[in-house]
Amino acid sequence: MEVQSQILSQDILLDLYKKLLKPRLIEEKMLILIRQGKVSKWFSGMGQEAIAVGVTSILHNDEYILPMHRNLGVFTSRNIPLSRLFSQWQGKANGFTKGRDRSFHFGTQEYKIIGMISHLGPQLGIADGIALAHKLRRENKITAVFTGEGATSEGDFHEALNVAAVWDLPVLFIIENNGYGLSTPTREQYKCENLADKGIGYGIESHILDGNNIIEVYTKLSEIAENMRQNPHPVLIEMKTFRMRGHEEASGTKYIPQELFEEWKIKDPITRFNNYLTEMGILSDELDAQLRKEIKEEIDTHWKITQDEAVLEADLETELNDVYKPYDYQHFEAGSETKNIRFIDAVSEGLKQSLERHQNLVVMGQDIAEYGGAFKVTEGFVNEFGKDRIRNTPICESIIVSTAAGLSINKHKAVVEMQFADFVSTGFNPIVNLLAKQHYRWGEHADVVVRMPCGAGSGAGPFHSQTNEAWFTKTPGLKVVYPAFPVDAKGLLNTAINDPNPVIFFEHKNLYRSKSQDVPANYYTIPFGQASLLKEGSDVTVISYGAGVHWALETLANHTDISADLIDLRTLQPLDYETIKKSVQKTNKVIILQEDTLFGGIASDLSAWIMEECFQYLDAPVKRVGSIETPIPFMYHLEEQYLPKQRFEKELLVLLQY
């Protein structure tokens, strides 16, 4: 330690010691409270404090840090009032999540800390996005993100390192290698000698540090961080350390050989640093005792504040209202000047005009730059907006969605193009567990649109033809849009990009070049939650969306004697229940057409709602029509049989005879 510490002042050394002491003394208090039944769960970081404290201390206060559940030293080093931390752990209102999430599963823009979710990995992509935003604004800032050695087996780890390397993002990736992923030792998790070696495969600078030596952590990272600020690039750091307690207190440590505890007890970062400071004449027993006394008094004072705080009362309205960020929709009227363009042109035009309107909008996806995307929606965009904003991505849907979340956290908007809606399955976790839950959990919006080219009818088979909207309409926190016409596609896409909440935007591929319309040339918006009544009649209510709307129009055109209300839902979350109810009250019969398979789809939920809310108006059971319960085949006759277009006509006629 001595050689490394010569560049550090006495004030810095003592400050680091105090920062190490605080999380240790808090943990000692928490372990007592656990035994007393006053704290329910605890993930200990004892023995690893030098990593959290060291990393946080070399960052500027306006640089983001993304810790895990064992990094109490991050939160204390950023000087979060202890009463707020204690209230968070106790599920009280003075915490950061209104009692909705546990311990360190929260973020705070005030302290530039973005906590993890339990699905290890997405935080690495968030760090990529935050760093990308800094780089785009040329701010010379770095972002630090933590992971454990166990989580390095996650696909998100590899995706995040690859993206950071390809884009030269100033992300400091910290692996806390404490020897065990819960109970699984490292020899059963990876074969390489050092995890830092993985950086070589991605072309990333990497280092191995003694994670129990606060001076080494602080001095080495200070030098590395400054270089990253001046020359943006990612760095991978493997911190060698040891977990002195269980994965969490209830799990115990019986699976760990006792000799390992004895070996690492000698390397305890606080004891080690205390001995060094004492030898150097910087720390006396009296000063050490005084520092401990002051910290313990602070802990006790803030614990009392938390204990005196009222228990959080459940309020239904508050819970429901916090799922989405409040958004005052701003309407832009469609102009009188129009041009006849295809569905795909309308999507492209809306995206282009949104890029012009929002200078902080970044579009990401596979092959979307010079190539213009699989369907040419972004053709020519690079020439107009540059490669900083129109970004080709590696094939890594999961981490790109997380990167979009990071962009949103750091003052940007993001649009992610899934090359095909089917491929969203590999990006499912960050959509439903990160984007969808973020505002409800800690009040942070997710200003992300995921574009989803979808649908069957072109013989593309099981993996390029799905219409999987029901995967997302079930998830609170997401908005889901599914237009059927060019005018709606453009206006709704503009609205989706304006909305600070996550939007899943479905675009049926078979409509791209088959449907044209006179589309207003100017920038305009269409509000969510307003269905379109395409036809009015009195015999039956037909409800559909996407390609199903055109199948219904074709069927009704072939049966001019049928007097029908035809409702195009346009948005599936939120739904326009008022328009549906008004129509059912008039026609007394309802048929719902969807391209998706029936079970668990939109038609099922709508049918149930109509039965509950409009039963007294019905003269017949609500009829649902959808695709058959199989994967989507590619051969023409099989696909034709799969789709519900022909069955819809038959079922409509049967319903009218009821």
C-alpha positions as CSV (number, residue, x, y, z in Angstrom):
1,M,0.0,0.0,0.0
2,E,2.8,2.4,0.9
3,V,4.1,3.1,-2.7
4,Q,0.6,3.6,-4.0
5,S,-0.5,5.9,-1.2
6,Q,2.3,8.4,-1.6
7,I,0.3,10.2,-4.2
8,L,-2.7,10.5,-1.9
9,S,-3.0,13.2,0.7
10,Q,-3.8,12.5,4.4
11,D,-7.2,14.0,3.9
12,I,-8.0,11.7,1.0
13,L,-6.8,8.6,3.0
14,L,-8.9,9.5,6.0
15,D,-11.9,10.2,3.8
16,L,-11.6,6.8,2.2
17,Y,-11.3,5.2,5.6
18,K,-14.5,6.9,6.9
19,K,-16.3,5.9,3.7
20,L,-15.3,2.3,4.3
21,L,-16.4,2.3,7.9
22,K,-19.9,3.6,7.3
23,P,-21.3,0.7,5.2
24,R,-19.6,-1.8,7.6
25,L,-21.1,-0.2,10.7
26,I,-24.5,0.0,9.0
27,E,-24.3,-3.7,8.1
28,E,-23.4,-4.6,11.7
29,K,-26.5,-2.7,12.8
30,M,-28.7,-4.4,10.2
31,L,-27.5,-7.9,11.2
32,I,-28.6,-7.2,14.8
33,L,-32.0,-5.9,13.5
34,I,-32.4,-9.0,11.4
35,R,-32.0,-11.2,14.4
36,Q,-34.6,-9.0,16.2
37,G,-37.0,-9.4,13.3
38,K,-37.0,-5.7,12.4
39,V,-35.4,-6.2,9.0
40,S,-36.6,-8.9,6.7
41,K,-33.8,-9.5,4.2
42,W,-30.2,-8.5,3.8
43,F,-27.6,-8.9,1.1
44,S,-24.2,-8.4,2.7
45,G,-21.2,-6.7,1.2
46,M,-18.9,-7.2,4.2
47,G,-15.4,-7.7,2.9
48,Q,-16.2,-6.0,-0.4
49,E,-16.5,-2.4,0.7
50,A,-13.3,-1.2,-0.9
51,I,-14.7,-1.9,-4.4
52,A,-18.0,0.1,-3.9
53,V,-16.3,2.9,-2.1
54,G,-13.3,3.1,-4.4
55,V,-15.3,3.1,-7.6
56,T,-17.7,5.7,-6.3
57,S,-14.9,7.9,-5.0
58,I,-13.1,8.2,-8.4
59,L,-16.3,9.3,-10.2
60,H,-17.5,12.8,-10.5
61,N,-20.8,13.4,-8.7
62,D,-22.6,14.0,-12.0
63,E,-21.4,10.7,-13.4
64,Y,-23.8,7.8,-13.3
65,I,-23.0,4.6,-11.3
66,L,-25.0,1.4,-11.5
67,P,-24.5,-0.8,-8.4
68,M,-25.8,-4.2,-7.4
69,H,-27.4,-5.3,-4.2
70,R,-24.1,-5.8,-2.3
71,N,-22.8,-2.3,-3.0
72,L,-24.1,-0.3,0.1
73,G,-20.8,1.7,-0.1
74,V,-22.0,3.2,-3.4
75,F,-25.1,4.7,-1.8
76,T,-23.3,5.9,1.4
77,S,-20.4,7.4,-0.6
78,R,-22.9,9.4,-2.7
79,N,-24.1,10.8,0.7
80,I,-27.7,9.7,0.5
81,P,-29.3,10.5,3.8
82,L,-29.3,7.3,5.8
83,S,-33.0,7.8,6.9
84,R,-34.0,7.6,3.2
85,L,-32.0,4.4,2.8
86,F,-33.5,2.9,5.9
87,S,-37.0,4.0,4.8
88,Q,-36.4,2.3,1.5
89,W,-35.4,-1.0,3.2
90,Q,-38.5,-0.7,5.4
91,G,-40.9,0.0,2.6
92,K,-41.8,3.5,3.8
93,A,-42.7,6.6,1.9
94,N,-39.4,8.4,2.5
95,G,-37.7,5.8,0.5
96,F,-37.3,5.8,-3.2
97,T,-40.0,3.4,-4.4
98,K,-43.1,4.1,-2.3
99,G,-42.7,0.6,-0.8
100,R,-42.8,-1.1,-4.2
101,D,-39.3,-2.5,-4.5
102,R,-36.8,-3.9,-2.1
103,S,-33.4,-2.8,-0.7
104,F,-31.2,-1.5,-3.6
105,H,-33.6,-2.1,-6.5
106,F,-34.2,1.6,-7.2
107,G,-32.7,4.6,-9.0
108,T,-32.3,8.2,-8.2
109,Q,-31.5,11.0,-10.6
110,E,-30.6,13.2,-7.7
111,Y,-27.6,11.0,-6.8
112,K,-27.0,9.6,-10.3
113,I,-27.5,6.1,-9.1
114,I,-29.4,3.5,-11.2
115,G,-30.1,0.3,-9.3
116,M,-30.4,-3.2,-10.7
117,I,-33.4,-5.4,-11.3
118,S,-33.2,-9.0,-10.1
119,H,-32.7,-10.2,-13.7
120,L,-28.9,-9.8,-13.8
121,G,-27.6,-8.2,-16.9
122,P,-29.9,-5.4,-18.2
123,Q,-28.0,-2.8,-16.0
124,L,-25.0,-3.4,-18.2
125,G,-27.0,-2.2,-21.3
126,I,-28.4,0.7,-19.4
127,A,-24.8,1.8,-18.7
128,D,-24.1,1.5,-22.4
129,G,-27.0,3.8,-23.1
130,I,-26.1,6.4,-20.5
131,A,-22.5,6.5,-21.8
132,L,-23.7,6.8,-25.4
133,A,-25.8,9.8,-24.4
134,H,-22.7,11.4,-22.8
135,K,-20.6,10.6,-25.8
136,L,-23.2,12.1,-28.3
137,R,-23.2,15.3,-26.3
138,R,-19.4,15.2,-26.1
139,E,-19.4,15.6,-22.3
140,N,-16.3,13.7,-21.3
141,K,-18.0,11.7,-18.7
142,I,-17.8,8.0,-17.8
143,T,-20.3,5.5,-16.5
144,A,-19.5,2.8,-14.0
145,V,-21.6,-0.4,-13.8
146,F,-21.2,-3.4,-11.4
147,T,-21.8,-7.1,-12.0
148,G,-20.8,-10.3,-10.2
149,E,-18.7,-13.2,-11.5
150,G,-21.9,-15.3,-11.8
151,A,-23.7,-12.8,-14.0
152,T,-20.8,-12.8,-16.5
153,S,-22.4,-16.0,-17.8
154,E,-25.5,-14.1,-18.8
155,G,-25.9,-13.2,-22.5
156,D,-26.4,-9.6,-21.6
157,F,-22.8,-9.4,-20.2
158,H,-21.4,-10.4,-23.6
159,E,-23.8,-8.2,-25.6
160,A,-23.0,-5.2,-23.4
161,L,-19.3,-5.5,-23.7
162,N,-19.5,-6.0,-27.5
163,V,-21.7,-3.0,-28.0
164,A,-19.5,-0.8,-25.8
165,A,-16.4,-2.0,-27.7
166,V,-17.9,-1.4,-31.2
167,W,-19.2,2.0,-30.2
168,D,-16.2,3.0,-28.1
169,L,-18.4,3.8,-25.1
170,P,-16.8,5.2,-21.9
171,V,-18.2,2.4,-19.6
172,L,-16.2,1.1,-16.7
173,F,-17.4,-2.5,-16.3
174,I,-16.7,-3.7,-12.7
175,I,-16.8,-7.5,-12.0
176,E,-16.8,-8.2,-8.3
177,N,-15.4,-11.7,-8.3
178,N,-16.1,-12.9,-4.8
179,G,-15.8,-16.6,-5.6
180,Y,-19.4,-17.7,-5.5
181,G,-22.6,-17.1,-7.5
182,L,-25.0,-17.8,-4.6
183,S,-23.6,-21.2,-3.8
184,T,-21.9,-22.1,-7.1
185,P,-18.1,-21.7,-7.0
186,T,-16.3,-20.1,-9.9
187,R,-14.8,-23.4,-11.1
188,E,-18.3,-24.4,-12.0
189,Q,-19.1,-21.1,-13.7
190,Y,-16.3,-20.5,-16.2
191,K,-13.2,-22.2,-17.5
192,C,-10.8,-19.2,-18.0
193,E,-8.3,-18.4,-15.3
194,N,-9.4,-14.7,-15.0
195,L,-12.6,-13.1,-16.1
196,A,-10.6,-10.0,-17.2
197,D,-9.3,-12.3,-20.0
198,K,-12.8,-12.0,-21.6
199,G,-12.0,-8.4,-22.5
200,I,-9.5,-9.6,-25.0
201,G,-12.2,-11.2,-27.2
202,Y,-14.0,-7.9,-27.4
203,G,-11.0,-5.8,-28.0
204,I,-11.5,-4.1,-24.6
205,E,-8.8,-2.9,-22.2
206,S,-8.9,-5.0,-19.0
207,H,-7.3,-5.1,-15.6
208,I,-7.2,-7.3,-12.5
209,L,-7.2,-5.4,-9.2
210,D,-7.0,-6.4,-5.6
211,G,-10.6,-5.6,-4.6
212,N,-9.7,-5.6,-0.9
213,N,-7.0,-2.9,-1.3
214,I,-8.7,0.5,-1.2
215,I,-5.6,2.3,-2.2
216,E,-5.0,0.1,-5.3
217,V,-8.6,0.4,-6.3
218,Y,-8.7,4.2,-5.9
219,T,-5.3,5.0,-7.5
220,K,-5.6,2.6,-10.5
221,L,-9.1,3.6,-11.3
222,S,-8.5,7.3,-10.9
223,E,-5.8,7.0,-13.7
224,I,-8.0,4.7,-15.8
225,A,-11.1,6.9,-15.5
226,E,-9.3,10.1,-16.5
227,N,-8.0,8.4,-19.6
228,M,-11.5,7.2,-20.5
229,R,-12.9,10.7,-20.1
230,Q,-10.3,12.1,-22.5
231,N,-10.4,9.1,-24.9
232,P,-13.8,7.5,-24.7
233,H,-13.5,3.7,-24.6
234,P,-14.7,0.8,-22.4
235,V,-12.6,-0.8,-19.7
236,L,-13.2,-4.1,-18.0
237,I,-12.0,-4.5,-14.4
238,E,-12.0,-7.7,-12.5
239,M,-11.9,-7.1,-8.7
240,K,-10.6,-10.1,-6.8
241,T,-12.5,-10.3,-3.5
242,F,-14.4,-12.6,-1.2
243,R,-18.0,-12.7,0.2
244,M,-17.7,-13.0,4.0
245,R,-21.3,-13.8,4.5
246,G,-24.0,-15.7,2.7
247,H,-25.7,-14.7,-0.6
248,E,-28.2,-13.3,1.7
249,E,-28.5,-13.9,5.4
250,A,-31.0,-16.7,5.3
251,S,-28.9,-18.8,2.9
252,G,-25.9,-19.2,5.3
253,T,-22.4,-20.2,4.3
254,K,-22.2,-24.0,4.9
255,Y,-21.1,-24.6,1.3
256,I,-17.9,-22.5,1.7
257,P,-14.8,-24.2,3.2
258,Q,-13.9,-22.6,6.5
259,E,-10.3,-22.2,5.5
260,L,-11.3,-19.7,2.9
261,F,-12.9,-17.5,5.6
262,E,-9.7,-17.6,7.6
263,E,-7.6,-16.8,4.5
264,W,-9.7,-13.8,3.5
265,K,-10.3,-12.5,7.0
266,I,-6.6,-11.5,7.0
267,K,-7.3,-9.5,3.9
268,D,-10.4,-7.7,5.2
269,P,-10.2,-4.2,3.5
270,I,-11.0,-2.2,6.7
271,T,-8.7,-4.0,9.0
272,R,-6.0,-3.9,6.4
273,F,-6.4,-0.2,5.8
274,N,-6.7,0.6,9.5
275,N,-3.4,-1.2,10.1
276,Y,-1.7,0.7,7.3
277,L,-3.0,4.1,8.4
278,T,-1.9,3.4,12.0
279,E,1.6,2.4,10.9
280,M,1.8,5.6,8.9
281,G,0.8,7.7,11.9
282,I,-2.3,8.9,10.2
283,L,-4.8,7.1,12.3
284,S,-4.7,6.7,16.1
285,D,-6.9,4.4,18.3
286,E,-8.5,7.6,19.7
287,L,-9.3,9.0,16.2
288,D,-10.6,5.6,15.1
289,A,-12.9,5.3,18.1
290,Q,-14.1,8.9,17.5
291,L,-14.9,8.2,13.8
292,R,-16.8,5.0,14.7
293,K,-18.7,6.8,17.5
294,E,-19.8,9.6,15.1
295,I,-21.0,7.1,12.4
296,K,-22.9,5.0,14.9
297,E,-24.6,8.1,16.3
298,E,-25.6,9.0,12.7
299,I,-26.9,5.5,12.1
300,D,-28.9,5.5,15.3
301,T,-30.3,9.0,14.7
302,H,-31.5,8.1,11.2
303,W,-32.8,4.7,12.2
304,K,-35.0,6.5,14.8
305,I,-36.3,8.9,12.1
306,T,-37.3,5.9,10.0
307,Q,-38.9,4.1,12.9
308,D,-40.9,7.2,13.7
309,E,-42.1,7.5,10.2
310,A,-45.7,6.3,9.6
311,V,-46.3,2.9,8.0
312,L,-47.1,3.3,4.3
313,E,-50.9,3.1,3.6
314,A,-52.1,1.5,0.4
315,D,-53.9,3.8,-1.9
316,L,-55.5,2.3,-5.0
317,E,-55.6,5.5,-7.0
318,T,-52.0,6.3,-6.3
319,E,-50.9,2.8,-7.3
320,L,-52.8,2.8,-10.6
321,N,-51.8,6.4,-11.5
322,D,-48.1,5.7,-11.1
323,V,-47.9,2.9,-13.7
324,Y,-47.3,5.4,-16.4
325,K,-45.6,8.8,-16.4
326,P,-48.3,11.5,-16.6
327,Y,-48.3,12.9,-20.1
328,D,-50.2,15.9,-21.4
329,Y,-50.9,14.9,-25.0
330,Q,-50.1,17.8,-27.4
331,H,-52.2,17.6,-30.5
332,F,-50.8,18.6,-33.9
333,E,-53.5,19.0,-36.5
334,A,-53.2,17.3,-39.8
335,G,-52.8,19.8,-42.7
336,S,-54.9,20.0,-45.8
337,E,-51.9,19.2,-48.1
338,T,-51.7,15.5,-48.7
339,K,-49.9,13.0,-50.9
340,N,-50.8,9.5,-51.8
341,I,-48.2,7.2,-50.2
342,R,-47.9,3.7,-49.0
343,F,-48.1,2.4,-45.4
344,I,-44.3,2.0,-45.3
345,D,-43.7,5.5,-46.6
346,A,-46.0,6.9,-43.9
347,V,-44.0,5.1,-41.2
348,S,-40.8,6.4,-42.7
349,E,-42.1,10.0,-43.0
350,G,-43.3,10.0,-39.4
351,L,-40.0,8.8,-38.2
352,K,-38.1,11.3,-40.3
353,Q,-40.3,14.2,-39.1
354,S,-39.9,13.1,-35.5
355,L,-36.1,13.1,-36.0
356,E,-36.3,16.6,-37.3
357,R,-38.5,17.6,-34.4
358,H,-36.5,15.9,-31.6
359,Q,-32.8,16.5,-31.8
360,N,-32.2,14.1,-28.9
361,L,-33.9,11.2,-30.7
362,V,-31.7,8.2,-31.6
363,V,-32.8,5.3,-33.8
364,M,-31.2,1.9,-33.4
365,G,-31.6,-1.4,-35.2
366,Q,-30.0,-4.1,-37.3
367,D,-29.0,-2.9,-40.8
368,I,-30.9,0.4,-40.5
369,A,-28.1,2.7,-41.5
370,E,-26.7,2.6,-45.0
371,Y,-28.8,-0.4,-45.9
372,G,-32.0,1.4,-44.8
373,G,-33.4,-1.5,-42.7
374,A,-34.8,-4.9,-43.8
375,F,-37.9,-3.1,-45.2
376,K,-36.2,0.2,-46.2
377,V,-38.0,2.4,-43.7
378,T,-34.8,4.3,-42.8
379,E,-33.4,4.4,-46.3
380,G,-31.5,7.7,-46.8
381,F,-31.6,8.6,-43.1
382,V,-27.9,8.3,-42.5
383,N,-27.2,11.0,-45.2
384,E,-29.7,13.3,-43.5
385,F,-29.2,12.6,-39.8
386,G,-25.7,11.0,-39.5
387,K,-24.6,7.7,-38.0
388,D,-24.6,9.0,-34.5
389,R,-28.4,9.1,-34.6
390,I,-29.1,6.3,-37.1
391,R,-27.2,3.5,-35.5
392,N,-26.6,0.0,-36.9
393,T,-26.5,-2.4,-34.0
394,P,-24.9,-5.8,-33.5
395,I,-27.4,-8.7,-33.4
396,C,-28.2,-8.3,-29.7
397,E,-31.8,-7.3,-29.1
398,S,-31.7,-7.6,-25.4
399,I,-28.9,-5.2,-24.7
400,I,-30.1,-2.7,-27.4
401,V,-33.4,-2.4,-25.6
402,S,-31.5,-1.8,-22.3
403,T,-29.3,0.7,-24.1
404,A,-32.4,2.5,-25.2
405,A,-33.5,2.6,-21.5
406,G,-30.1,4.2,-20.7
407,L,-30.5,6.8,-23.4
408,S,-33.9,7.7,-21.9
409,I,-32.4,8.0,-18.4
410,N,-29.8,10.4,-19.7
411,K,-32.0,12.9,-21.6
412,H,-32.6,11.2,-24.9
413,K,-35.4,9.5,-26.8
414,A,-34.9,6.2,-28.5
415,V,-36.6,4.2,-31.2
416,V,-35.5,0.5,-31.5
417,E,-36.4,-1.3,-34.7
418,M,-36.9,-5.1,-34.3
419,Q,-36.0,-6.5,-37.7
420,F,-39.0,-8.8,-37.3
421,A,-41.4,-8.7,-34.4
422,D,-40.6,-12.4,-33.8
423,F,-37.1,-11.5,-32.8
424,V,-38.3,-9.5,-29.8
425,S,-38.3,-12.7,-27.8
426,T,-34.6,-12.3,-27.3
427,G,-35.2,-8.7,-26.0
428,F,-38.3,-9.6,-24.0
429,N,-36.8,-9.3,-20.5
430,P,-35.8,-5.6,-20.6
431,I,-39.1,-4.7,-22.2
432,V,-41.4,-6.3,-19.7
433,N,-39.2,-6.1,-16.6
434,L,-37.2,-2.9,-17.1
435,L,-39.1,-0.5,-19.4
436,A,-42.6,-1.5,-18.3
437,K,-41.9,-1.3,-14.5
438,Q,-39.5,1.6,-14.3
439,H,-41.9,4.4,-13.7
440,Y,-44.0,2.5,-11.2
441,R,-40.9,1.4,-9.3
442,W,-39.0,4.6,-8.9
443,G,-40.7,7.3,-11.0
444,E,-38.3,7.3,-13.9
445,H,-39.9,7.4,-17.4
446,A,-38.8,5.1,-20.2
447,D,-38.9,7.2,-23.4
448,V,-38.5,4.3,-25.8
449,V,-40.5,3.1,-28.8
450,V,-40.0,-0.4,-30.1
451,R,-41.0,-0.8,-33.7
452,M,-42.3,-4.3,-34.6
453,P,-42.7,-5.3,-38.3
454,C,-45.1,-8.2,-37.9
455,G,-47.7,-10.5,-39.4
456,A,-48.3,-13.4,-41.7
457,G,-49.5,-13.7,-45.3
458,S,-46.1,-13.7,-47.2
459,G,-45.0,-17.3,-46.7
460,A,-42.3,-16.3,-44.2
461,G,-42.9,-19.2,-41.8
462,P,-42.9,-19.6,-38.0
463,F,-40.1,-17.1,-37.2
464,H,-40.8,-14.1,-39.5
465,S,-44.6,-14.0,-39.4
466,Q,-45.9,-13.7,-35.8
467,T,-48.2,-11.0,-34.6
468,N,-47.4,-11.2,-30.9
469,E,-49.1,-8.1,-29.5
470,A,-50.7,-10.2,-26.6
471,W,-47.2,-10.7,-25.2
472,F,-47.2,-7.1,-24.3
473,T,-50.8,-6.0,-23.7
474,K,-50.8,-8.2,-20.6
475,T,-47.9,-6.2,-19.1
476,P,-48.8,-3.1,-17.1
477,G,-46.6,-0.1,-18.0
478,L,-46.5,-0.7,-21.8
479,K,-48.5,1.1,-24.4
480,V,-49.3,-0.9,-27.5
481,V,-50.2,0.5,-30.9
482,Y,-51.3,-1.4,-34.0
483,P,-52.4,0.8,-37.0
484,A,-54.1,-0.5,-40.1
485,F,-53.8,2.6,-42.4
486,P,-51.0,4.9,-43.5
487,V,-52.6,8.0,-42.0
488,D,-52.9,6.3,-38.7
489,A,-49.4,4.8,-38.9
490,K,-47.8,8.2,-39.3
491,G,-49.8,10.1,-36.7
492,L,-49.7,7.4,-34.1
493,L,-45.9,6.9,-34.5
494,N,-45.4,10.6,-33.9
495,T,-47.5,10.4,-30.8
496,A,-45.6,7.3,-29.6
497,I,-42.3,9.1,-30.0
498,N,-43.7,12.2,-28.1
499,D,-45.0,10.0,-25.3
500,P,-42.4,9.5,-22.5
501,N,-43.7,6.0,-21.7
502,P,-42.6,2.8,-23.5
503,V,-44.6,2.1,-26.6
504,I,-44.6,-1.2,-28.6
505,F,-45.5,-0.1,-32.2
506,F,-46.7,-2.9,-34.5
507,E,-46.5,-2.5,-38.3
508,H,-48.0,-5.3,-40.4
509,K,-45.5,-6.2,-43.1
510,N,-48.2,-7.1,-45.6
511,L,-49.7,-3.6,-45.3
512,Y,-46.3,-1.9,-46.0
513,R,-46.6,-1.9,-49.8
514,S,-50.2,-3.0,-50.4
515,K,-52.0,-0.1,-48.8
516,S,-51.9,3.5,-49.9
517,Q,-53.7,6.5,-48.7
518,D,-53.8,10.3,-49.0
519,V,-51.6,11.2,-46.0
520,P,-51.1,14.7,-44.7
521,A,-47.7,16.0,-45.6
522,N,-47.1,17.9,-42.4
523,Y,-46.2,16.7,-38.9
524,Y,-49.4,15.7,-37.1
525,T,-50.4,13.4,-34.2
526,I,-53.3,11.1,-33.3
527,P,-54.2,10.5,-29.7
528,F,-53.9,7.1,-28.1
529,G,-57.0,5.4,-26.9
530,Q,-59.3,6.6,-29.7
531,A,-60.6,3.9,-32.0
532,S,-61.7,4.7,-35.5
533,L,-65.3,3.9,-36.6
534,L,-64.8,3.0,-40.3
535,K,-68.3,2.0,-41.1
536,E,-71.6,2.5,-39.3
537,G,-74.6,0.1,-39.2
538,S,-77.1,-1.5,-37.0
539,D,-76.9,-5.3,-37.4
540,V,-73.5,-6.1,-35.8
541,T,-70.4,-4.6,-34.3
542,V,-67.2,-5.8,-36.0
543,I,-64.0,-5.1,-34.0
544,S,-60.5,-5.6,-35.4
545,Y,-57.0,-4.0,-35.8
546,G,-54.1,-4.3,-38.1
547,A,-54.6,-6.5,-41.2
548,G,-57.8,-7.9,-39.7
549,V,-59.4,-4.5,-40.5
550,H,-58.8,-4.9,-44.2
551,W,-60.1,-8.5,-44.1
552,A,-63.3,-7.2,-42.4
553,L,-63.7,-4.4,-45.0
554,E,-63.3,-6.9,-47.8
555,T,-65.9,-9.3,-46.3
556,L,-68.4,-6.5,-45.8
557,A,-67.8,-5.2,-49.3
558,N,-68.8,-8.7,-50.5
559,H,-72.0,-8.6,-48.4
560,T,-73.5,-5.2,-49.0
561,D,-76.7,-6.3,-47.2
562,I,-74.9,-6.4,-43.8
563,S,-75.3,-3.2,-41.9
564,A,-72.3,-3.1,-39.6
565,D,-70.3,-0.9,-37.3
566,L,-66.6,-1.6,-38.1
567,I,-64.3,-0.4,-35.3
568,D,-60.5,-0.2,-35.9
569,L,-59.0,-0.2,-32.4
570,R,-55.8,1.4,-33.6
571,T,-54.3,1.2,-30.0
572,L,-54.6,-1.9,-27.9
573,Q,-53.2,-0.3,-24.7
574,P,-55.0,1.9,-23.9
575,L,-58.3,0.7,-25.4
576,D,-61.3,2.8,-26.4
577,Y,-63.9,1.1,-24.3
578,E,-66.4,4.0,-24.8
579,T,-66.6,3.6,-28.6
580,I,-67.0,-0.2,-28.2
581,K,-69.8,0.1,-25.6
582,K,-71.7,2.7,-27.6
583,S,-71.6,0.4,-30.6
584,V,-72.7,-2.7,-28.7
585,Q,-75.6,-0.8,-27.2
586,K,-76.8,0.0,-30.8
587,T,-76.1,-3.3,-32.6
588,N,-76.5,-5.9,-29.9
589,K,-74.2,-8.3,-31.6
590,V,-70.4,-8.4,-31.6
591,I,-67.7,-10.3,-33.5
592,I,-64.0,-9.7,-32.8
593,L,-61.4,-10.5,-35.5
594,Q,-57.7,-10.9,-34.7
595,E,-54.8,-12.4,-36.7
596,D,-53.2,-13.8,-33.5
597,T,-54.2,-17.2,-32.2
598,L,-57.3,-17.0,-30.1
599,F,-56.3,-18.3,-26.6
600,G,-55.0,-15.4,-24.4
601,G,-55.4,-12.8,-27.2
602,I,-57.0,-9.4,-27.4
603,A,-60.3,-10.8,-28.5
604,S,-60.6,-12.9,-25.4
605,D,-60.1,-10.0,-23.1
606,L,-62.5,-7.8,-25.1
607,S,-65.1,-10.5,-25.2
608,A,-64.9,-10.9,-21.4
609,W,-65.2,-7.1,-20.9
610,I,-68.2,-6.9,-23.2
611,M,-69.9,-9.7,-21.3
612,E,-69.2,-8.0,-18.0
613,E,-70.1,-4.4,-19.0
614,C,-72.6,-4.8,-21.9
615,F,-74.4,-8.1,-21.2
616,Q,-77.8,-6.5,-21.0
617,Y,-77.4,-5.2,-24.5
618,L,-76.4,-8.5,-26.2
619,D,-78.8,-10.6,-28.3
620,A,-76.1,-13.2,-28.9
621,P,-72.8,-14.5,-27.4
622,V,-69.8,-12.4,-28.4
623,K,-68.0,-14.2,-31.2
624,R,-64.2,-14.4,-31.5
625,V,-62.3,-15.3,-34.7
626,G,-58.5,-15.8,-34.8
627,S,-55.8,-18.0,-36.3
628,I,-55.7,-21.7,-35.5
629,E,-53.7,-22.9,-32.5
630,T,-50.5,-23.8,-34.3
631,P,-47.2,-22.1,-35.2
632,I,-47.4,-20.2,-38.5
633,P,-46.6,-22.5,-41.5
634,F,-44.8,-21.1,-44.6
635,M,-46.5,-23.1,-47.4
636,Y,-49.3,-21.0,-49.1
637,H,-52.2,-23.4,-48.5
638,L,-51.2,-24.2,-45.0
639,E,-50.8,-20.5,-44.2
640,E,-54.2,-19.7,-45.8
641,Q,-55.7,-22.3,-43.6
642,Y,-53.9,-20.9,-40.5
643,L,-55.2,-17.4,-41.0
644,P,-58.8,-16.5,-39.9
645,K,-59.8,-14.5,-43.0
646,Q,-62.0,-17.1,-44.6
647,R,-63.4,-18.3,-41.2
648,F,-64.4,-14.7,-40.4
649,E,-66.9,-14.5,-43.2
650,K,-68.5,-17.8,-42.1
651,E,-68.7,-16.9,-38.4
652,L,-70.1,-13.5,-39.2
653,L,-73.0,-15.0,-41.2
654,V,-73.7,-17.5,-38.4
655,L,-73.8,-14.8,-35.8
656,L,-76.2,-12.7,-37.9
657,Q,-78.6,-15.7,-37.9
658,Y,-78.5,-16.1,-34.2
